[in-house]
Amino acid sequence: MFEKEDGQYYLLAGAILLAGFWRLSDKWGMPLSEIHTSGDVPGFKTKLEKGMMNFFRRVQPNGPVLRNNYFLQVDDNLAWSDSIGPEDGDGTQAVGWVTAEKDKAIENHYFRSERQSLRRLPKSGGVVFTIRTYFEPVVKIAQEPGVPGRLATAVRSWGDDVSKYKGRERYQDVLLGYLDEQHRQQLEKGVIGKDYVVEESRKYPY
């Protein structure tokens, strides 16, 4: 991302191998604000835009900034979630959660998390945005103590805009039913204590 005379940061160079849900060709040459609004990122205009622009200007070469996000996916394709449509279509096919099959078996549900970093390049002044993707079956991470309850609470905490963005309507019945049952079993077997409290998930976008 490079800052131009108008004060906006533009996507002018990039390479992505495990996009999952978005295509570099769709974002190429866009300013930072348009990248997020074109992707319908919840709360960007009202909560994030001004702070993000100021944040980009403060990023330094010796101080990378790290964050994590997460999504649910209903296929096992790491590179591109083909359940939302074709990656290399001719532009006439819909790409989005509306194309995903509803209520697929829990074995098709995957937890996808990105460890993202921002760092300014010392010579060009550009800001590099890197992504490290973690991808695990929900049935695997649900074996970890406390995870089913925490994940179910997080998914239920999403507002309408975040739920739409993350496609909750396509998988919530199967996913939440499974997580609730795994949470119950962990309590019953003593994996977590009876006094275990599932923390309230922090509100998006945090």
N, C-alpha and C positions, 0 to 999 in steps of 0.2 A: 504494500500500500504506500503510495507516494502522495504528499501534499502538493496541491496546485495553487495557483495564484488566488483562487476563490476561497482558499482556506479549507477545502474539502479534501479528504483522503480518497484516492482512487485505486481500484484494483488493476494494476498494470503489468503484473507478472505473477505467475503461479504454476503449481503442479500439484495435482491431488490424485491419490491412488485409491482411497477408501472413502469416497464421498458419502455413501449411504443413501442420502435423500436429496442431494442437490448437485447441479452440474456447473462446472467452471465456465463453460461456454455461455450459460445464462447470465452470469454475473460479470463477465469480462468488461472492463472499462467503466464500470459503474462507480459512482461515489459511495462512500460508506453508508450514507443514509438510504440510498436507493437499494443497496444490496439487502438491507434488512426489511424495508417496506415491500419490496418485490417478493420477499419470502414470507410475508405476513407474520413477522415475528411479533408475538403479543407484547403490547405495552411499549413498543419502541418509540413511537411518536410522543406518547404521554409521559413515559418514565425514563427512557434510556438515551434518547438522541443527544440532548445537550450535554449530559454527563459523559457520554461516550466520546464525543468530539474533543472535549477538554482532556479526557483521559488519554486519548491517542497522542495529543501534543505533549503530554508529560512523560511518556515512555522514554526510558534512557537505555543506552547500550549496555551499561553495567547493572541494570536492574530489571530483568525479565519479570513479567507478571503472569501468574498461573491461575487457571480456573478449571473447573470440571462441569460438564453438563450430563444429562442422561435422557435416553429415549427408550421406548419399547418398540420392538420390531416383530412382525409375524411371519418371518421367513429366515432362513439361515445363511443368506447371502451377505457376506461381510462387505464386499466392494460396493454393491448397489442393491438396495432393498427392492427387489423386483415385484413385490406385492403391491407397490404403489404405482406401477406402470413401467414401461420400458425406458432404459437409460438412453438408448440410441434410436429413438423413434423418429418419425419424419415430421414431428411437430403437430400432427393431427390427433394423436392419442393423448388421453387425459393422463396426467401424472399427479397423483395425490392420494390421500387416504380413502377417497371415495371409491377407488378401484380395488381396495383391499378386501379380501374375503372376510366376512364377519364371523366371529365366534369360532375361530380355528382351535384345534386341540392345544392344550397347554404346552405340549412338546414342541410346538411351532413358535412359541413366544421366546424372544431373546432380549436381554438387557444390553443396551449399547451405551457406552459412556465415552466421552472425549475429554482427554486432558489437553487443554489448549494453553499456548503460551504466546505472549507478545514481547518482541524485543526490537529496539531500534538499531539499524545498521550504522556503524560509526562514520563511514565515508559517504554513502549516498543519502543517509538520513531517512531512508525508507523504513517502514515498520513491517517486520516479518511475523506472520501469524502461522504457528505450527499446530498440528493436531496429532495426538497419539490416541488411537482408538482401542478400546477394550470391549470384548464381545463375548458374552457368556449366556448359556441357556438359563431361563428363569428357573427351571427345575433343579439346576445345579446351585445357583446362588441361594435358593430358598432353603438349602440344607444348613446354611450358616445360622448360628444362634441369633435370633432377633430380627433377621433380615425380612422374613415374610411380613411381620407386623409393620416394620418401618416402611417397606416399599408400598404396602397397601395404604398406609396413612398418607404417604406422599402423593400417590396417584389420586386419592380421594380429595386432596387439598387443592387440586388444580381448579382454577376458575373456568368459566365457559370458553374464554378465548384460548387459554392454554390447552384445554381439553381438545378443542377443535384442531389446534396446531399439531398436537401430538397424537391425534387419531384415537382418542380413548374410546369413543363410541364403537369402534370396530372390534375391541378386544376386552372391554372392561368386565363383562359378565363372567367370562371364563377366567380371566386373570385374577380378579378380586375374589371370586369364589375359591380358587385354588390357594391363594395367599392366606385367606382367612382360615381355611382348613389346616394349612401347614402351621399357622400361628397357634391354632387351638391344640394341635398335636404336640408342638414344642412345650406348651404350658402343661399339658397332660403328662408328658414324659419327664418333666423336670429339666428340660434343656434350658429353659428360662424360668425364672422364679414367678410365683403367683403375684408378687408385687411389682413385676416388670412393667415399666411405663413406656409406652411408645411415644417418643418425642414428637411434638407437633412439627410438621415440615415447615421450614421457612417459606414465606410467600415468594412466588416468582417475581422477579428474575434472579433472586439470590440463590 
